[in-house]
């Protein structure tokens, strides 16, 4: 057998199917890509369903006044434990103040066996929806998930 | 000076074209038509990696053109439910226009009727199951919050009690 007759070994990688696959993948992923990250915030408008809870449950009513102003009322059943007014320069500052207030409420002696279960927010007509969402966001960050909105704080 | 196929490290097909060209017209210079695929494959691979990383299989909801959603850091995954879009231009329930917000507040009958239809359709499609009362509410961030709250009140009255407020998720 002659060595000259030996055929050359083709070691080239056939890239065509690989490029086909990549092109298809790129097309599919580009079409199904999500560019806007829409999320959702659950609001539970009905309250008072936690009658059988082992601990005393407290609720916070927040009346959003004119931008930066809020009245916070802490309730345990029918009793009002605390009522305070917050005045801040802007909505982000108000959110911070509300968060501090919630922490302060959690540390009250009357709240030793209690837990803040729900927050009901009543916005003023001057408060825009974006600001109200910031306030709701602040409560959710503090671990309160049972949040509702009621339309009663005042018209323009 | 001719181009040597071996010097260029071309593939088999390009090699064949090159040698044929050299054999046929010895006086003419061979034209190399080989395409460098390495950079193309690199780019595609990077694109695929990036798109796979940003891929999300969670359900998406249609956001109306004139609705600018409020930002939120605590937003959760969107659930599949009817979508109520509220903008200054009007109110849309599952992309069907119901009139402006003022018109709805003056005469809420069409809105209430649309909600009732939605509820009865769900009950018909899911017999024996309790109505979940879920609805996605998209409201423009510059709208008066009392208007949004009043709409929530109407939703509650029609047993849509689990309102998922659509927000723009921010990190």
Interface residues (C-beta under 8 A of the other chain):
Chain A: X10 X12 X15 X18 X19 X22 X23 X25 X26 X29 X30 X32 X33 X34 X36 X37 X38 X39 X40 X41 X42 X43 X44 X45 X46 X64 X122 X123 X124 X125 X126 X127 X128 X129 X130 X131 X132 X133 X134 X136 X137 X140 X141 X149 X150 X151 X153 X154 X155 X156
Chain B: X11 X12 X37 X40 X41 X44 X45 X47 X48 X51 X52 X54 X55 X56 X60 X61 X63 X69 X70 X71 X72 X73 X74 X75 X76 X77 X78 X79 X136 X139 X140 X141 X142 X143 X144 X145 X146 X148 X149 X150 X152 X153 X155 X156 X161 X162 X163 X164 X165 X166 X167 X168 X169 X170
